[in-house]
């Protein structure tokens, strides 16, 4: 008792990133209200000799996206300026690979998805 049987909802995805050539493009999509078919976000670890190689350990694939917010932050010193971007999406797939200290995969990758438009999960 006391459990909700309502529909699952997910929040927008927000990411803080260094400014790059995608920043003005994302701003343009936002002000135009233009959808983006697919956005892929890679979370990486530095591996290899002296961390020279960035290897993804978690990958988010968003489909049917709409940029909701772009915020620019200036540099307060030696740090590079950043942008904070938030976007809504219809479907997300999350892929995770556990890594050892050298960047090798440990075990089988894990993946799950949720489609808000069809309420399909997997």
DSSP file (Angstrom, degrees, kcal/mol; ACC not computed):
  #  RESIDUE AA STRUCTURE BP1 BP2  ACC     N-H-->O    O-->H-N    N-H-->O    O-->H-N    TCO  KAPPA ALPHA  PHI   PSI    X-CA   Y-CA   Z-CA
    1    1 A X              0   0    0      0, 0.0     3,-0.1     0, 0.0     0, 0.0   0.000 360.0 360.0 360.0 158.2    0.0    0.0    0.0
    2    2 A X        +     0   0    0      1,-0.3     2,-0.3     0, 0.0     0, 0.0   0.418 360.0 130.5  82.3  -2.7    1.0    3.6   -0.5
    3    3 A X        -     0   0    0      1,-0.0    -1,-0.3     2,-0.0     2,-0.3  -0.659  56.6-125.7 -86.9 140.7    2.8    2.8   -3.8
    4    4 A X        -     0   0    0     -2,-0.3    -1,-0.0     1,-0.1     0, 0.0  -0.602  15.5-166.6 -82.6 141.7    2.1    5.0   -6.7
    5    5 A X        +     0   0    0     -2,-0.3    -1,-0.1     2,-0.0     3,-0.1   0.135  49.2 125.5-109.9  18.4    0.9    3.4  -10.0
    6    6 A X        -     0   0    0      1,-0.1     2,-0.2     0, 0.0    -2,-0.0  -0.077  69.7 -79.2 -72.4 174.8    1.5    6.6  -12.0
    7    7 A X        -     0   0    0      1,-0.1    -1,-0.1     0, 0.0     2,-0.1  -0.501  46.9-111.1 -77.4 141.5    3.6    7.0  -15.1
    8    8 A X        -     0   0    0     -2,-0.2     2,-0.4    -3,-0.1    -1,-0.1  -0.457  34.9-168.9 -69.3 140.8    7.3    7.4  -14.8
    9    9 A X        -     0   0    0     -2,-0.1     2,-0.3     0, 0.0    -1,-0.0  -0.983   5.9-158.5-131.5 148.4    8.8   10.7  -15.6
   10   10 A X        -     0   0    0     -2,-0.4     2,-0.1     3,-0.0     3,-0.1  -0.906  17.5-122.1-123.0 152.5   12.4   11.8  -16.1
   11   11 A X        -     0   0    0     -2,-0.3    -1,-0.0     1,-0.2     0, 0.0  -0.365  38.5 -82.8 -87.5 169.8   13.9   15.2  -15.9
   12   12 A X        -     0   0    0     -2,-0.1     2,-0.5    76,-0.1    76,-0.2  -0.247  46.4-113.3 -62.6 159.0   15.9   17.1  -18.5
   13   13 A X  E     -A   87   0A   0     74,-2.5    74,-2.3    -3,-0.1     2,-0.4  -0.856  31.3-166.8 -99.0 131.4   19.6   16.3  -18.9
   14   14 A X  E     +A   86   0A   0     -2,-0.5     2,-0.4    72,-0.2    72,-0.2  -0.950   7.1 179.4-119.6 140.0   22.0   19.0  -17.9
   15   15 A X  E     -A   85   0A   0     70,-2.5    70,-2.7    -2,-0.4     2,-0.5  -0.999  19.7-147.5-139.9 140.3   25.7   19.0  -18.8
   16   16 A X  E     +A   84   0A   0     -2,-0.4     2,-0.3    68,-0.2    68,-0.2  -0.932  32.2 166.2-105.4 129.3   28.5   21.5  -18.1
   17   17 A X  E     -A   83   0A   0     66,-2.7    66,-2.7    -2,-0.5     2,-0.1  -0.949  41.1 -95.4-141.2 157.8   31.2   21.5  -20.8
   18   18 A X  E     -A   82   0A   0     -2,-0.3    64,-0.2    64,-0.2     2,-0.1  -0.424  58.1 -92.6 -65.6 148.9   34.1   23.6  -22.0
   19   19 A X        +     0   0    0     62,-1.8     2,-0.2    -2,-0.1    -1,-0.1  -0.440  63.1 151.3 -66.7 138.6   33.1   26.0  -24.7
   20   20 A X    >>  -     0   0    0     -2,-0.1     3,-1.5    -3,-0.1     4,-0.5  -0.836  62.6 -71.8-152.7-174.4   33.6   24.5  -28.2
   21   21 A X  H 3> S+     0   0    0      1,-0.3     4,-0.7    -2,-0.2     3,-0.2   0.724 124.7  62.5 -65.7 -19.8   32.2   24.8  -31.7
   22   22 A X  H 3> S+     0   0    0      1,-0.2     4,-2.8     2,-0.2    -1,-0.3   0.743  86.0  77.8 -74.2 -22.1   29.0   23.0  -30.6
   23   23 A X  H <> S+     0   0    0     -3,-1.5     4,-2.1     1,-0.2    -1,-0.2   0.932  96.9  40.1 -58.1 -52.6   28.1   25.8  -28.1
   24   24 A X  H  X S+     0   0    0     -4,-0.5     4,-2.3     1,-0.2    -1,-0.2   0.845 114.7  55.0 -66.6 -29.4   26.8   28.3  -30.6
   25   25 A X  H  X S+     0   0    0     -4,-0.7     4,-2.3     2,-0.2    -2,-0.2   0.925 108.2  47.6 -66.6 -43.2   25.0   25.5  -32.5
   26   26 A X  H  X S+     0   0    0     -4,-2.8     4,-2.1     2,-0.2    -2,-0.2   0.898 111.2  51.4 -63.4 -40.3   23.2   24.4  -29.4
   27   27 A X  H  X S+     0   0    0     -4,-2.1     4,-2.6    -5,-0.2     5,-0.2   0.920 109.2  51.2 -60.4 -43.9   22.3   28.0  -28.7
   28   28 A X  H  X S+     0   0    0     -4,-2.3     4,-1.7     1,-0.2     6,-0.2   0.899 108.8  50.0 -61.1 -42.6   20.9   28.3  -32.3
   29   29 A X  H  X>S+     0   0    0     -4,-2.3     5,-1.9     2,-0.2     4,-0.9   0.899 111.6  50.8 -60.8 -40.2   18.8   25.1  -31.8
   30   30 A X  H ><5S+     0   0    0     -4,-2.1     3,-0.9     1,-0.2    -2,-0.2   0.961 112.0  42.9 -64.3 -52.8   17.4   26.5  -28.6
   31   31 A X  H 3<5S+     0   0    0     -4,-2.6    -1,-0.2     1,-0.3    -2,-0.2   0.783 117.0  48.1 -69.1 -25.1   16.4   29.9  -29.9
   32   32 A X  H 3<5S-     0   0    0     -4,-1.7    -1,-0.3    -5,-0.2    -2,-0.2   0.595 103.9-129.8 -86.1 -11.8   14.9   28.4  -33.1
   33   33 A X  T <<5 +     0   0    0     -3,-0.9     2,-0.4    -4,-0.9    -3,-0.2   0.803  51.9 160.8  66.0  28.1   13.0   25.7  -31.1
   34   34 A X      < -     0   0    0     -5,-1.9    33,-0.5    -6,-0.2    -1,-0.2  -0.683  36.6-127.9 -89.8 132.6   14.5   23.2  -33.5
   35   35 A X        -     0   0    0     -2,-0.4     2,-0.5    31,-0.1    31,-0.2  -0.425  11.9-142.7 -75.1 151.3   14.7   19.5  -32.5
   36   36 A X  E     -B   65   0A   0     29,-2.5    29,-3.2     1,-0.1     3,-0.1  -0.975   6.1-146.2-114.3 126.9   17.9   17.5  -32.6
   37   37 A X  E    S+     0   0A   0     -2,-0.5    27,-2.3    27,-0.2     2,-0.3   0.903  77.9   3.3 -60.2 -44.0   17.5   13.9  -33.7
   38   38 A X  E     -B   63   0A   0     25,-0.2     2,-0.4    26,-0.1    25,-0.2  -0.991  53.7-172.6-151.1 135.5   20.3   12.5  -31.5
   39   39 A X  E     -B   62   0A   0     23,-2.2    23,-3.2    -2,-0.3     2,-0.5  -0.999  12.3-163.9-125.2 129.6   22.7   13.7  -28.9
   40   40 A X  E     -B   61   0A   0     -2,-0.4     2,-0.5    21,-0.2    21,-0.2  -0.965   1.8-167.5-117.9 126.4   25.4   11.4  -27.6
   41   41 A X  E     -B   60   0A   0     19,-2.7    19,-2.8    -2,-0.5     2,-0.5  -0.958   4.7-161.0-115.0 124.6   27.3   12.2  -24.3
   42   42 A X  E     -B   59   0A   0     -2,-0.5     2,-0.5    17,-0.2    17,-0.2  -0.909   5.1-158.6-105.8 127.2   30.5   10.3  -23.5
   43   43 A X  E     -B   58   0A   0     15,-3.0    14,-2.7    -2,-0.5    15,-1.5  -0.926  26.3-168.8 -98.7 128.4   31.8   10.1  -19.9
   44   44 A X  E     -B   56   0A   0     -2,-0.5     2,-0.4    12,-0.3    12,-0.2  -0.799  22.3-150.0-123.7 158.9   35.5    9.2  -20.1
   45   45 A X  E     -B   55   0A   0     10,-2.2    10,-2.8    -2,-0.3     2,-0.6  -0.945  29.0-117.0-119.2 145.9   38.4    8.2  -17.9
   46   46 A X  E     +B   54   0A   0     -2,-0.4     2,-0.2     8,-0.2     8,-0.2  -0.750  48.2 163.3 -81.9 123.1   42.0    9.0  -18.6
   47   47 A X  E     +B   53   0A   0      6,-3.5     6,-2.5    -2,-0.6    55,-0.1  -0.754  26.5  46.9-131.5 176.7   43.9    5.7  -19.1
   48   48 A X  S >  S-     0   0    0     -2,-0.2     3,-2.1     3,-0.2     2,-0.3  -0.275 103.5  -5.8  84.1-173.0   47.2    4.5  -20.6
   49   49 A X  G >  S-     0   0    0      1,-0.3     3,-1.2     2,-0.2    -2,-0.1  -0.390 140.6 -15.7 -60.2 117.0   50.6    5.9  -20.0
   50   50 A X  G 3  S-     0   0    0     -2,-0.3    -1,-0.3     1,-0.2    -2,-0.1   0.761 120.6 -68.7  57.7  28.1   50.2    9.1  -17.9
   51   51 A X  G <  S+     0   0    0     -3,-2.1    -1,-0.2    -5,-0.1    -3,-0.2   0.830  88.0 150.7  66.0  32.9   46.5    9.1  -18.7
   52   52 A X    <   +     0   0    0     -3,-1.2     2,-0.4    -6,-0.1    -4,-0.2   0.669  54.1  59.8 -73.7 -17.4   47.2   10.0  -22.3
   53   53 A X  E    S-B   47   0A   0     -6,-2.5    -6,-3.5     2,-0.0     2,-0.6  -0.930  70.6-145.4-118.5 135.3   44.0    8.3  -23.7
   54   54 A X  E     -B   46   0A   0     -2,-0.4     2,-0.5    -8,-0.2    -8,-0.2  -0.876  20.2-172.4 -97.5 121.2   40.4    9.1  -22.8
   55   55 A X  E     -B   45   0A   0    -10,-2.8   -10,-2.2    -2,-0.6     2,-0.1  -0.955  23.1-122.0-117.0 127.6   38.3    6.0  -22.8
   56   56 A X  E     +B   44   0A   0     -2,-0.5   -12,-0.3   -12,-0.2     3,-0.1  -0.409  31.5 170.2 -66.3 138.2   34.5    6.1  -22.5
   57   57 A X  E    S+     0   0A   0    -14,-2.7    40,-3.1     1,-0.4     2,-0.4   0.541  72.4  30.6-117.6 -19.9   33.0    4.2  -19.6
   58   58 A X  E     -BC  43  96A   0    -15,-1.5   -15,-3.0    38,-0.2     2,-0.4  -0.991  65.8-171.1-141.5 132.9   29.5    5.5  -19.8
   59   59 A X  E     -BC  42  95A   0     36,-2.8    36,-2.5    -2,-0.4     2,-0.5  -0.987   5.5-162.6-129.0 126.4   27.6    6.7  -22.9
   60   60 A X  E     -BC  41  94A   0    -19,-2.8   -19,-2.7    -2,-0.4     2,-0.6  -0.930   4.5-167.5-105.9 127.0   24.2    8.4  -22.9
   61   61 A X  E     -BC  40  93A   0     32,-2.5    32,-2.0    -2,-0.5     2,-0.4  -0.961   7.4-170.6-116.4 114.9   22.3    8.4  -26.2
   62   62 A X  E     -BC  39  92A   0    -23,-3.2   -23,-2.2    -2,-0.6     2,-0.3  -0.845   3.2-160.4-105.9 139.8   19.4   10.8  -26.3
   63   63 A X  E     +BC  38  91A   0     28,-2.5    27,-2.2    -2,-0.4    28,-1.4  -0.923  65.1  13.0-123.5 148.6   16.8   10.9  -29.1
   64   64 A X  E    S-     0   0A   0    -27,-2.3    26,-0.6    -2,-0.3    -1,-0.2   0.983  86.0-175.9  53.4  69.5   14.4   13.5  -30.3
   65   65 A X  E     -BC  36  89A   0    -29,-3.2   -29,-2.5    24,-0.2     2,-0.4  -0.620  25.7-164.8-103.0 153.0   15.9   16.3  -28.2
   66   66 A X  E     - C   0  88A   0     22,-2.1    22,-2.4    -2,-0.2     2,-0.4  -0.962  23.5-130.7-136.6 118.2   15.0   19.9  -27.6
   67   67 A X  E     + C   0  87A   0    -33,-0.5    20,-0.3    -2,-0.4   -34,-0.1  -0.543  27.9 176.1 -70.5 124.4   17.5   22.3  -26.0
   68   68 A X  E     +     0   0A   0     18,-2.6     2,-0.3    -2,-0.4    19,-0.2   0.730  60.1  13.6 -99.9 -29.0   15.8   24.1  -23.1
   69   69 A X  E     - C   0  86A   0     17,-1.7    17,-2.3     2,-0.0     2,-0.4  -0.988  48.0-173.9-155.8 136.4   18.6   26.2  -21.7
   70   70 A X  E     - C   0  85A   0     -2,-0.3     2,-0.4    15,-0.2    15,-0.2  -0.990  14.1-178.8-131.1 125.3   22.2   27.4  -22.5
   71   71 A X  E     - C   0  84A   0     13,-2.4    13,-2.9    -2,-0.4     2,-0.4  -0.988  12.9-150.4-127.4 131.0   24.1   29.3  -19.8
   72   72 A X  E     - C   0  83A   0     -2,-0.4     2,-0.4    11,-0.2    11,-0.2  -0.831   7.4-163.8-103.6 139.2   27.6   30.7  -20.3
   73   73 A X  E     - C   0  82A   0      9,-2.9     9,-1.2    -2,-0.4     2,-0.1  -0.975  14.1-135.8-121.1 135.0   30.1   31.1  -17.5
   74   74 A X        -     0   0    0     -2,-0.4     2,-0.4     7,-0.2     8,-0.1  -0.311  29.9 -93.3 -82.3 170.3   33.2   33.3  -17.8
   75   75 A X        -     0   0    0      1,-0.1     6,-0.1     6,-0.1    -1,-0.1  -0.687  26.2-167.7 -86.1 133.4   36.7   32.4  -16.6
   76   76 A X  S    S-     0   0    0     -2,-0.4     2,-0.2     4,-0.1    -1,-0.1   0.274  72.8 -35.8-100.9  10.5   37.6   33.4  -13.1
   77   77 A X  S    S-     0   0    0      2,-0.4    -2,-0.1     0, 0.0     0, 0.0  -0.766 118.0 -13.9 173.3-126.1   41.3   32.7  -13.6
   78   78 A X  S    S+     0   0    0     -2,-0.2    -3,-0.0     2,-0.1     2,-0.0   0.651 101.7 104.7 -81.9 -15.6   43.2   30.0  -15.5
   79   79 A X  S    S-     0   0    0      1,-0.1    -2,-0.4    -5,-0.0     2,-0.2  -0.312  76.9-111.7 -67.0 149.2   40.1   27.8  -16.0
   80   80 A X        -     0   0    0      1,-0.1    -4,-0.1    -5,-0.1    -1,-0.1  -0.502  37.8 -97.5 -76.7 148.8   38.5   27.8  -19.4
   81   81 A X        -     0   0    0     -2,-0.2   -62,-1.8    -6,-0.1     2,-0.3  -0.341  46.4-155.2 -61.7 149.3   35.0   29.3  -19.8
   82   82 A X  E     -AC  18  73A   0     -9,-1.2    -9,-2.9   -64,-0.2     2,-0.4  -0.794  12.2-144.8-125.1 166.9   32.2   26.8  -19.7
   83   83 A X  E     -AC  17  72A   0    -66,-2.7   -66,-2.7    -2,-0.3     2,-0.5  -0.989   7.4-149.8-129.1 141.2   28.6   26.4  -20.9
   84   84 A X  E     -AC  16  71A   0    -13,-2.9   -13,-2.4    -2,-0.4     2,-0.4  -0.965  20.5-173.9-110.5 123.0   25.8   24.6  -19.1
   85   85 A X  E     -AC  15  70A   0    -70,-2.7   -70,-2.5    -2,-0.5     2,-0.4  -0.957   7.8-171.6-122.0 133.1   23.3   23.1  -21.5
   86   86 A X  E     +AC  14  69A   0    -17,-2.3   -18,-2.6    -2,-0.4   -17,-1.7  -0.971  10.2 174.4-121.6 139.7   19.9   21.4  -20.6
   87   87 A X  E     -AC  13  67A   0    -74,-2.3   -74,-2.5    -2,-0.4   -20,-0.2  -1.000  24.7-135.1-145.5 148.2   17.8   19.5  -23.0
   88   88 A X  E     - C   0  66A   0    -22,-2.4   -22,-2.1    -2,-0.3     2,-0.3  -0.586  27.6-172.0 -90.9 160.7   14.6   17.5  -22.9
   89   89 A X  E     - C   0  65A   0    -24,-0.2   -24,-0.2    -2,-0.2   -25,-0.2  -0.987  31.4-142.0-153.5 155.9   14.4   14.2  -24.8
   90   90 A X  E    S+     0   0A   0    -27,-2.2    26,-3.3   -26,-0.6    27,-0.5   0.834  89.2  19.7 -87.5 -37.5   12.0   11.5  -25.8
   91   91 A X  E     -DC 115  63A   0    -28,-1.4   -28,-2.5    24,-0.3     2,-0.4  -0.990  60.9-170.8-138.1 142.4   14.3    8.5  -25.4
   92   92 A X  E     -DC 114  62A   0     22,-2.2    22,-2.2    -2,-0.4     2,-0.4  -0.999   3.7-167.6-132.7 138.0   17.5    7.8  -23.5
   93   93 A X  E     -DC 113  61A   0    -32,-2.0   -32,-2.5    -2,-0.4     2,-0.5  -0.994   9.4-159.9-120.5 129.3   19.8    4.8  -23.6
   94   94 A X  E     -DC 112  60A   0     18,-3.2    18,-2.0    -2,-0.4     2,-0.5  -0.949   7.2-173.3-113.8 125.2   22.5    4.4  -20.9
   95   95 A X  E     -DC 111  59A   0    -36,-2.5   -36,-2.8    -2,-0.5     2,-0.4  -0.976   4.6-175.2-120.7 125.3   25.5    2.2  -21.6
   96   96 A X  E     -DC 110  58A   0     14,-3.1    14,-2.7    -2,-0.5     2,-0.5  -0.977  10.0-173.6-126.8 135.0   28.0    1.5  -18.8
   97   97 A X        -     0   0    0    -40,-3.1     2,-0.2    -2,-0.4    12,-0.1  -0.970  21.5-138.1-126.5 115.1   31.3   -0.5  -19.0
   98   98 A X        -     0   0    0     -2,-0.5     8,-3.1     8,-0.5     2,-0.3  -0.506  26.6-158.6 -68.6 137.9   33.2   -1.1  -15.7
   99   99 A X  B     -F  105   0B   0      6,-0.2     6,-0.2    -2,-0.2     2,-0.1  -0.888  12.2-133.4-121.6 150.3   36.9   -0.6  -16.3
  100  100 A X    >   -     0   0    0      4,-2.5     3,-1.8    -2,-0.3     6,-0.1  -0.285  48.6 -85.0 -84.5-177.3   40.0   -1.7  -14.5
  101  101 A X  T 3  S+     0   0    0      1,-0.3    -1,-0.1     2,-0.1    -2,-0.0   0.698 130.1  51.5 -66.3 -18.4   42.8    0.7  -13.6
  102  102 A X  T 3  S-     0   0    0    -55,-0.1    -1,-0.3     2,-0.1   -54,-0.2   0.393 122.6-101.6 -97.7   2.6   44.4    0.3  -17.1
  103  103 A X  S <  S+     0   0    0     -3,-1.8     2,-0.1     1,-0.3    -2,-0.1   0.489  74.5 141.7  93.0   2.5   41.1    1.0  -18.9
  104  104 A X        -     0   0    0      1,-0.1    -4,-2.5    -5,-0.0    -1,-0.3  -0.482  58.1-103.4 -76.9 150.7   40.3   -2.6  -19.7
  105  105 A X  B     -F   99   0B   0     -6,-0.2     2,-0.6    -2,-0.1    -6,-0.2  -0.552  29.0-154.5 -76.3 134.9   36.6   -3.7  -19.6
  106  106 A X        -     0   0    0     -8,-3.1    -8,-0.5    -2,-0.3    -1,-0.0  -0.951  58.9 -28.4-110.8 117.4   35.6   -5.7  -16.5
  107  107 A X  S    S-     0   0    0     -2,-0.6     2,-0.3   -10,-0.1     0, 0.0  -0.180 103.5 -33.3  73.3-169.9   32.6   -8.0  -17.0
  108  108 A X        -     0   0    0      1,-0.1   -10,-0.2   -11,-0.1    -2,-0.1  -0.623  66.8-106.8 -86.6 143.5   29.8   -7.4  -19.5
  109  109 A X        -     0   0    0     -2,-0.3     2,-0.4   -12,-0.1   -12,-0.2  -0.315  31.5-137.3 -62.0 153.0   28.6   -3.9  -20.3
  110  110 A X  E     +D   96   0A   0    -14,-2.7   -14,-3.1     2,-0.0     2,-0.3  -0.938  23.9 179.4-115.9 137.1   25.2   -2.9  -18.8
  111  111 A X  E     +D   95   0A   0     -2,-0.4     2,-0.3   -16,-0.2   -16,-0.2  -0.996   7.9 168.6-141.0 144.3   22.6   -1.1  -20.9
  112  112 A X  E     -D   94   0A   0    -18,-2.0   -18,-3.2    -2,-0.3     2,-0.3  -0.981   9.3-167.5-147.7 155.1   19.1    0.2  -20.2
  113  113 A X  E     -D   93   0A   0     -2,-0.3     9,-1.9   -20,-0.2     2,-0.3  -0.969   8.7-163.3-142.1 160.0   16.7    2.5  -22.1
  114  114 A X  E     -DE  92 121A   0    -22,-2.2   -22,-2.2    -2,-0.3     2,-0.6  -0.967   4.8-161.9-143.7 128.0   13.5    4.4  -21.5
  115  115 A X  E  >> -DE  91 120A   0      5,-2.6     4,-1.7    -2,-0.3     5,-0.8  -0.942   2.1-165.9-110.2 111.7   11.3    5.9  -24.2
  116  116 A X  T  45S+     0   0    0    -26,-3.3   -25,-0.1    -2,-0.6    -1,-0.1   0.774  85.6  55.4 -69.2 -26.5    8.9    8.5  -22.8
  117  117 A X  T  45S+     0   0    0    -27,-0.5    -1,-0.2     1,-0.2   -26,-0.1   0.850 123.9  22.6 -78.0 -32.9    6.7    8.6  -25.8
  118  118 A X  T  45S-     0   0    0     -3,-0.2    -2,-0.2     2,-0.1    -1,-0.2   0.494  97.3-129.4-107.3  -7.4    5.9    4.8  -25.9
  119  119 A X  T  <5 +     0   0    0     -4,-1.7     2,-0.3     1,-0.2    -3,-0.2   0.764  55.1 155.1  58.7  28.5    6.7    4.2  -22.2
  120  120 A X  E   < -E  115   0A   0     -5,-0.8    -5,-2.6     2,-0.0     2,-0.3  -0.677  21.8-171.9 -85.8 138.3    8.9    1.3  -23.4
  121  121 A X  E      E  114   0A   0     -2,-0.3    -7,-0.2    -7,-0.2    -9,-0.0  -0.908 360.0 360.0-127.0 156.5   11.7    0.2  -21.1
  122  122 A X              0   0    0     -9,-1.9    -8,-0.1    -2,-0.3   -11,-0.1   0.343 360.0 360.0-170.5 360.0   14.6   -2.2  -21.6
